[in-house]
C-alpha cells in the first residue's frame, strides 16, 4: 500500500498561473502524471486545505459519522486549528453495531454518551502513518494513545504497513485509508467503531 500526500489543487493552479505569466511552459503530460494523486474517500476528493468537518461532509462513506458529530455539537470543535487525528469509522462500521444503537445514540437525551463515543475517536496532534509506526516501534510493539475523551486507544502493527487500532474492550479496527491530510490534522479511516470502557 502506498501512502501519498498531495497539495491542494488551488496551490497547483496558482503555480501554473505563475508559470504562464513568466512565459514558462506548462508541465508536460509526463510531468503531470508524476504528480501525486489526490486522496479519495467515499468517492470524493479530499483537500488538504479544508478542515476535518468540511472534508468529511463530502464523503459518502461517512454520512453517519457526520450526523453524529452534528448531533453531539462537535462541529465547531473539529473546525478549530487543532491539530487532531480522527479515527473515522465508515457507515459500514456503524452498521456493524447492534441494531438500534446508532438511532439511540442520536437521541438528544443521549448526547453525553454520543459525545464520549465520538471523542474516543479523536487524539490530539497530527499522527500520520509514519508517526504511528514510530510510536509503535518505540513502545516495543504496542503504543498507547490518550483520546480527547480521556480514555486510551492502543495501536500496533500487523505487517509493515498495516496499523491496528484497539479499543478498551479489545475490539480491533483496521485503518483502511491512511493519511487523509486536513488543514487541522489528519483523518485515518477505520472499519470499526471504537468503544470506550
Backbone bond lengths (Angstrom), bond angles and torsions (degrees), N, CA, C in turn:
res aa  C-N    CA-C-N  psi(-1)  N-CA   C-N-CA  omega(-1)  CA-C   N-CA-C  phi
1 X - - - 1.471 - - 1.519 109.02 -
2 X 1.299 117.46 137.37 1.461 121.89 -179.33 1.504 109.48 -105.74
3 X 1.311 116.38 135.83 1.455 120.87 -179.49 1.512 107.24 -109.91
4 X 1.352 116.28 117.60 1.448 120.15 -173.37 1.504 110.69 -124.21
5 X 1.332 115.01 143.47 1.459 121.67 173.44 1.522 107.12 -110.81
6 X 1.291 117.35 152.82 1.442 119.90 -176.81 1.503 110.21 -138.04
7 X 1.329 115.00 154.76 1.455 120.66 174.77 1.511 108.24 -86.14
8 X 1.337 118.58 148.30 1.459 119.94 176.94 1.514 109.90 -60.37
9 X 1.330 115.95 149.57 1.462 120.18 -179.82 1.513 111.70 -61.20
10 X 1.346 116.44 -29.09 1.461 118.90 -179.73 1.521 110.84 -62.81
11 X 1.310 117.87 -38.12 1.462 121.51 179.19 1.522 109.29 -65.46
12 X 1.345 116.40 -44.00 1.461 120.45 178.42 1.516 110.71 -59.66
13 X 1.352 116.50 -43.12 1.461 120.20 -179.58 1.524 111.03 -62.04
14 X 1.329 117.21 -41.41 1.458 120.82 179.37 1.523 111.44 -64.24
15 X 1.332 116.48 -39.73 1.460 120.02 179.14 1.526 110.93 -65.41
16 X 1.334 117.15 -41.33 1.463 120.47 178.54 1.525 110.82 -64.01
17 X 1.338 115.15 -40.28 1.464 118.84 179.28 1.524 110.37 -64.08
18 X 1.320 117.21 -40.68 1.467 121.10 179.68 1.525 110.77 -63.98
19 X 1.328 116.18 -39.62 1.470 119.88 178.23 1.522 110.62 -63.93
20 X 1.336 116.16 -42.12 1.459 120.34 -179.09 1.520 111.02 -62.87
21 X 1.361 116.56 -41.83 1.453 120.60 -179.69 1.527 111.23 -66.36
22 X 1.306 116.86 -30.92 1.463 121.28 -178.92 1.524 111.76 -85.42
23 X 1.340 115.81 -0.89 1.455 119.87 179.18 1.513 112.96 81.41
24 X 1.332 116.85 11.70 1.454 119.94 179.83 1.521 109.54 -81.10
25 X 1.317 114.87 158.19 1.447 119.09 178.79 1.520 109.82 -80.52
26 X 1.346 115.39 148.15 1.469 120.21 175.35 1.521 108.80 -68.80
27 X 1.333 117.24 156.92 1.466 119.47 179.99 1.522 111.08 -57.69
28 X 1.319 116.45 143.10 1.455 121.00 176.56 1.517 108.57 -70.68
29 X 1.348 117.79 162.12 1.469 119.27 176.67 1.517 112.51 -54.42
30 X 1.355 117.45 -35.51 1.467 119.79 179.75 1.524 110.29 -66.04
31 X 1.352 118.04 -41.21 1.462 121.21 178.86 1.516 110.23 -65.76
32 X 1.337 116.11 -39.82 1.461 119.54 179.88 1.517 110.54 -64.64
33 X 1.337 116.23 -37.56 1.464 119.99 -179.32 1.520 111.11 -66.69
34 X 1.342 117.34 -24.12 1.458 120.66 -178.89 1.522 112.49 -78.25
35 X 1.350 116.63 -14.54 1.460 119.32 179.96 1.526 110.08 -67.18
36 X 1.343 118.35 142.37 1.466 119.80 179.37 1.523 111.06 -63.90
37 X 1.319 115.66 140.18 1.464 120.51 -179.97 1.523 110.08 -74.64
38 X 1.322 117.10 149.21 1.465 119.45 177.46 1.519 111.23 -67.98
39 X 1.317 116.35 155.44 1.456 121.04 176.67 1.520 108.06 -81.08
40 X 1.332 115.96 131.42 1.453 121.78 178.57 1.524 108.76 -109.11
41 X 1.329 116.38 132.44 1.463 121.89 176.93 1.522 107.59 -134.96
42 X 1.310 116.22 126.96 1.452 119.56 179.77 1.507 113.12 58.72
43 X 1.346 115.72 34.85 1.450 120.73 177.48 1.512 115.40 78.05
44 X 1.313 117.02 4.75 1.464 120.60 -177.98 1.519 110.86 -125.65
45 X 1.317 115.23 147.74 1.456 120.80 177.74 1.529 109.75 -74.20
46 X 1.329 115.32 135.09 1.456 121.36 177.30 1.525 108.78 -99.21
47 X 1.319 116.76 137.20 1.461 121.50 -175.91 1.521 110.82 -111.52
48 X 1.339 116.32 127.25 1.460 121.17 -179.07 1.518 112.44 -64.03
49 X 1.330 117.75 -19.71 1.459 120.88 179.81 1.515 113.89 -83.75
50 X 1.346 116.94 -8.04 1.466 120.59 178.76 1.527 110.09 -98.82
51 X 1.336 115.78 157.89 1.465 118.57 179.54 1.531 110.89 -83.99
52 X 1.319 114.95 176.06 1.460 121.87 -175.03 1.527 111.93 -56.58
53 X 1.313 117.19 -45.29 1.468 120.61 -177.64 1.527 110.91 -68.07
54 X 1.324 116.97 -46.74 1.462 120.11 -176.42 1.524 112.11 -63.70
55 X 1.315 118.25 -31.89 1.463 120.10 174.94 1.529 110.81 -76.91
56 X 1.327 117.56 -43.65 1.473 120.61 -175.41 1.524 112.26 -61.74
57 X 1.326 117.48 -36.04 1.473 119.25 -177.59 1.526 111.76 -64.89
58 X 1.328 117.94 -19.21 1.463 120.72 179.72 1.524 113.44 -88.95
59 X 1.327 117.46 -9.62 1.460 120.41 -177.69 1.522 110.79 -86.42
60 X 1.324 116.35 119.88 1.464 120.59 177.92 1.525 111.86 -65.89
61 X 1.335 117.13 -17.61 1.474 121.27 -179.74 1.519 113.19 -86.93
62 X 1.352 117.44 -2.92 1.458 119.22 -174.15 1.532 113.39 -128.48
63 X 1.324 116.60 28.83 1.468 119.57 -179.36 1.531 111.38 -66.70
64 X 1.321 117.81 -35.79 1.474 120.30 178.29 1.517 110.23 -67.35
65 X 1.328 116.99 -43.34 1.460 120.70 178.88 1.532 110.84 -61.55
66 X 1.321 116.84 -44.38 1.468 120.37 -179.71 1.521 110.33 -63.50
67 X 1.341 117.28 -42.23 1.474 120.33 178.10 1.528 110.42 -61.65
68 X 1.329 116.38 -38.39 1.464 120.61 -180.00 1.525 111.11 -68.85
69 X 1.330 116.46 -41.47 1.469 120.35 178.32 1.528 110.39 -61.10
70 X 1.323 116.61 -40.87 1.469 120.41 178.39 1.525 110.86 -66.63
71 X 1.339 116.63 -43.90 1.465 120.58 -179.13 1.522 111.74 -63.87
72 X 1.330 116.76 -32.06 1.470 121.09 -179.43 1.524 112.22 -84.27
73 X 1.324 117.30 -6.88 1.460 120.26 -179.70 1.513 113.19 72.32
74 X 1.348 116.51 31.69 1.465 120.71 -176.13 1.529 113.54 -101.64
75 X 1.335 117.39 4.15 1.457 119.93 -176.76 1.524 111.36 -58.01
76 X 1.333 116.91 -51.15 1.465 119.72 -176.64 1.530 111.83 -64.87
77 X 1.334 116.84 -35.11 1.465 120.27 177.89 1.527 110.60 -61.40
78 X 1.340 116.39 -44.36 1.460 120.47 -177.11 1.522 112.87 -80.94
79 X 1.337 116.79 1.26 1.460 120.55 173.41 1.532 111.49 -103.15
80 X 1.338 117.37 -1.91 1.463 120.83 177.53 1.526 108.99 -75.25
81 X 1.352 117.88 167.33 1.468 120.25 -175.75 1.525 114.96 -59.83
82 X 1.351 117.67 -25.37 1.463 118.00 179.61 1.523 111.32 66.60
83 X 1.336 118.59 -130.43 1.465 125.91 3.26 1.525 112.44 -81.56
84 X 1.345 114.46 156.92 1.454 121.97 178.18 1.517 109.83 -126.32
85 X 1.329 114.70 150.61 1.460 120.93 165.76 1.518 105.91 -109.20
86 X 1.331 116.54 122.60 1.468 121.24 -179.67 1.525 108.51 -111.95
87 X 1.330 115.75 120.36 1.460 121.47 170.89 1.525 105.13 -87.45
88 X 1.330 115.79 102.51 1.462 121.77 -167.04 1.527 112.36 -99.64
89 X 1.345 117.59 106.84 1.471 119.67 177.93 1.534 111.09 -69.64
90 X 1.313 115.36 142.58 1.462 120.75 176.77 1.532 110.60 -78.94
91 X 1.339 115.51 171.42 1.467 120.25 174.56 1.528 110.49 -57.37
92 X 1.340 116.72 -40.83 1.470 120.22 179.49 1.525 111.34 -62.58
93 X 1.329 116.73 -34.51 1.464 120.35 177.69 1.529 110.60 -64.81
94 X 1.329 116.67 -44.63 1.468 119.87 177.35 1.528 110.67 -64.21
95 X 1.326 116.62 -35.26 1.472 120.30 -178.86 1.524 112.18 -66.81
96 X 1.342 118.10 -19.76 1.458 121.31 178.63 1.533 112.81 -78.28
97 X 1.343 116.89 -12.65 1.463 119.48 176.45 1.523 109.24 -67.63
98 X 1.335 117.91 157.05 1.472 119.39 178.46 1.528 111.86 -53.07
99 X 1.311 116.24 147.25 1.463 122.24 -177.45 1.532 110.75 -52.66
100 X 1.315 115.56 132.51 1.457 121.17 176.88 1.518 114.93 89.07
101 X 1.340 117.12 -9.05 1.469 120.25 -175.91 1.527 111.44 -62.53
102 X 1.321 117.18 -48.88 1.462 120.47 -176.58 1.529 110.28 -63.87
103 X 1.333 116.78 -46.45 1.472 120.58 179.66 1.525 110.95 -58.54
104 X 1.318 116.42 -39.18 1.473 120.64 179.09 1.521 110.70 -67.50
105 X 1.325 116.81 -43.79 1.468 120.40 -179.47 1.533 112.07 -63.51
106 X 1.332 116.88 -31.31 1.464 120.57 -176.99 1.529 113.41 -78.95
107 X 1.313 117.37 -7.01 1.468 120.05 178.08 1.528 109.93 -69.81
108 X 1.342 117.83 141.03 1.476 121.51 -177.67 1.526 113.68 -53.60
109 X 1.314 116.65 -36.40 1.469 119.36 -177.90 1.529 112.83 -69.82
110 X 1.328 117.56 -13.08 1.461 121.23 179.94 1.526 112.35 -107.90
111 X 1.317 116.46 20.89 1.465 121.10 -176.85 1.531 112.13 -58.90
112 X 1.316 117.85 -40.23 1.468 120.94 -178.42 1.531 111.00 -63.38
113 X 1.340 115.96 -42.51 1.463 119.99 179.06 1.528 110.68 -66.89
114 X 1.327 116.39 -43.32 1.463 120.98 178.41 1.526 110.78 -60.31
115 X 1.320 115.98 -43.22 1.467 120.47 179.43 1.525 110.68 -61.08
116 X 1.322 116.44 -41.22 1.469 119.94 179.38 1.530 111.10 -64.04
117 X 1.334 116.45 -42.19 1.473 119.91 179.38 1.528 110.21 -63.77
118 X 1.324 116.53 -45.72 1.471 119.56 -177.47 1.527 112.32 -67.02
119 X 1.328 116.72 -44.83 1.469 118.95 -178.88 1.527 112.04 -70.28
120 X 1.337 115.99 -14.50 1.470 120.35 173.18 1.528 110.81 -70.06
121 X 1.322 116.52 -16.13 1.461 121.14 179.27 1.522 112.26 -96.92
122 X 1.320 117.22 4.16 1.466 121.61 -175.68 1.522 109.68 -118.32
123 X 1.332 115.68 130.61 1.462 121.87 179.39 1.527 107.98 -123.44
124 X 1.334 117.87 133.81 1.477 119.21 176.60 1.522 111.01 -61.27
125 X 1.327 116.34 143.65 1.456 121.52 178.69 1.518 111.89 99.35
126 X 1.311 115.14 169.64 1.463 122.24 -178.94 1.523 108.51 -109.48
127 X 1.336 115.67 98.05 1.458 121.35 -175.37 1.524 109.70 -105.74
128 X 1.333 115.58 95.46 1.456 119.34 175.17 1.529 108.55 -84.62
129 X 1.332 116.45 -177.43 1.458 119.72 -177.32 1.525 111.83 -56.01
130 X 1.336 116.65 -45.89 1.465 120.07 -177.83 1.523 111.50 -60.27
131 X 1.338 116.34 -41.10 1.472 119.82 179.94 1.527 110.97 -67.26
132 X 1.332 117.13 -42.70 1.467 120.34 178.86 1.527 110.58 -64.67
133 X 1.323 116.54 -42.99 1.468 120.87 179.22 1.528 110.60 -60.17
134 X 1.327 116.27 -44.97 1.470 120.26 -179.87 1.530 110.96 -63.09
135 X 1.336 116.74 -41.97 1.463 120.02 179.06 1.523 111.19 -60.76
136 X 1.326 116.12 -42.84 1.463 120.50 179.82 1.525 110.44 -64.53
137 X 1.327 116.91 -44.78 1.460 120.08 -179.76 1.530 111.38 -64.72
138 X 1.340 116.27 -42.10 1.466 120.57 179.70 1.525 112.00 -65.45
139 X 1.348 116.16 -26.49 1.473 120.85 -178.32 1.528 111.54 -96.70
140 X 1.324 116.35 15.72 1.464 121.71 177.24 1.529 113.62 60.37
141 X 1.338 116.10 36.47 1.466 118.65 170.88 1.518 116.47 120.58
142 X 1.323 117.83 -29.91 1.461 120.40 -180.00 1.515 109.34 -141.58
143 X 1.338 116.18 119.46 1.465 121.00 179.42 1.524 109.58 -102.92
144 X 1.316 115.69 150.17 1.459 121.94 179.40 1.522 109.45 -110.12
145 X 1.330 116.04 128.72 1.462 122.20 177.20 1.519 108.93 -110.30
146 X 1.321 116.71 138.18 1.467 120.56 174.59 1.526 108.14 -98.42
147 X 1.313 116.47 119.06 1.455 121.70 -176.05 1.522 111.18 -82.41
148 X 1.335 115.25 169.33 1.467 120.79 175.92 1.523 110.32 -62.09
149 X 1.325 117.31 -26.50 1.466 121.33 177.10 1.520 111.80 -71.91
150 X 1.326 117.24 -10.70 1.459 121.11 179.53 1.512 113.94 89.32
151 X 1.323 116.91 2.57 1.457 121.09 179.40 1.532 109.84 -108.41
152 X 1.325 115.95 173.27 1.457 121.09 -171.57 1.530 112.89 -101.67
153 X 1.321 114.96 142.02 1.456 123.49 165.39 1.519 107.00 -117.76
154 X 1.309 116.76 146.54 1.452 121.35 176.59 1.529 108.95 -108.73
155 X 1.313 116.22 144.19 1.464 120.36 173.64 1.517 109.17 -128.74
156 X 1.322 115.67 141.74 1.457 120.85 177.64 1.516 108.64 -148.31
157 X 1.305 116.29 163.95 1.453 121.50 179.80 1.522 109.75 -91.86
158 X 1.342 114.94 145.79 1.459 121.58 171.98 1.530 106.36 -130.81
159 X 1.330 115.58 75.89 1.452 121.10 -170.58 1.520 109.18 100.30
160 X 1.322 117.64 174.34 1.472 121.24 -173.04 1.527 114.68 -68.12
161 X 1.322 117.66 -26.74 1.462 119.78 -175.73 1.518 112.81 -133.56
162 X 1.314 117.19 33.76 1.461 120.24 -179.45 1.524 109.09 -132.54
163 X 1.334 116.54 109.73 1.460 121.52 180.00 1.525 109.07 -96.47
164 X 1.317 115.48 131.36 1.461 121.86 174.66 1.518 108.99 -102.39
165 X 1.334 116.33 142.33 1.463 122.31 176.25 1.524 106.81 -116.09
166 X 1.325 116.99 129.52 1.467 121.76 -173.26 1.524 109.00 -123.72
167 X 1.346 115.92 128.71 1.468 119.38 -177.59 1.520 111.71 -90.57
168 X 1.322 115.72 -177.35 1.464 122.13 -175.86 1.523 112.48 -64.39
169 X 1.334 117.17 -22.88 1.458 121.16 -179.59 1.531 112.21 -91.82
170 X 1.333 116.01 -1.84 1.454 120.49 -179.70 1.515 114.49 89.60
171 X 1.336 117.36 2.79 1.469 120.14 177.00 1.527 109.52 -71.72
172 X 1.323 116.03 145.61 1.460 121.74 -173.17 1.529 110.82 -116.58
173 X 1.333 115.67 132.23 1.461 122.15 174.02 1.514 109.14 -115.89
174 X 1.330 116.10 145.08 1.453 122.46 172.98 1.526 108.26 -99.01
175 X 1.319 116.10 141.08 1.466 119.28 170.88 1.522 106.60 -80.20
176 X 1.341 116.30 119.50 1.467 120.49 -175.40 1.525 112.27 -98.33
177 X 1.313 117.39 -25.51 1.471 121.79 173.21 1.522 107.25 -135.69
178 X 1.319 116.01 120.77 1.454 121.72 -174.96 1.527 112.43 -96.20
179 X 1.330 114.40 151.92 1.467 123.24 163.61 1.528 113.77 54.00
180 X 1.325 115.98 53.45 1.463 120.51 173.45 1.532 105.69 -84.92
181 X 1.321 115.61 94.67 1.463 121.77 -170.30 1.525 110.84 -72.53
182 X 1.329 115.65 135.91 1.456 123.80 179.42 1.532 109.02 -121.01
183 X 1.316 116.37 166.81 1.465 118.55 176.49 1.522 111.15 -68.01
184 X 1.331 117.43 -23.56 1.464 120.78 -178.75 1.530 112.53 -122.61
185 X 1.330 116.09 31.81 1.456 118.69 175.82 1.507 112.94 145.16
186 X 1.328 115.50 -144.01 1.465 120.51 -177.19 1.526 108.61 -150.24
187 X 1.323 115.42 144.03 1.463 122.05 173.84 1.519 108.42 -105.95
188 X 1.341 115.08 133.57 1.458 122.26 169.68 1.534 105.72 -114.84
189 X 1.321 117.17 113.38 1.464 121.03 -177.45 1.526 109.23 -76.02
190 X 1.333 117.18 130.93 1.464 120.95 -179.58 1.534 110.79 -123.66
191 X 1.338 114.83 160.13 1.463 120.48 -173.31 1.522 113.82 -103.12
192 X 1.338 117.24 13.42 1.463 120.40 179.28 1.519 109.01 -150.77
193 X 1.333 116.25 145.93 1.470 120.25 175.81 1.522 108.07 -80.62
194 X 1.324 115.94 127.78 1.456 122.12 177.52 1.530 109.80 -86.81
195 X 1.317 116.28 135.76 1.463 119.97 -177.23 1.531 110.43 -120.06
196 X 1.341 115.66 131.89 1.475 119.36 178.46 1.519 111.40 -68.56
197 X 1.325 116.16 167.28 1.441 120.57 -178.08 1.509 113.35 -73.53
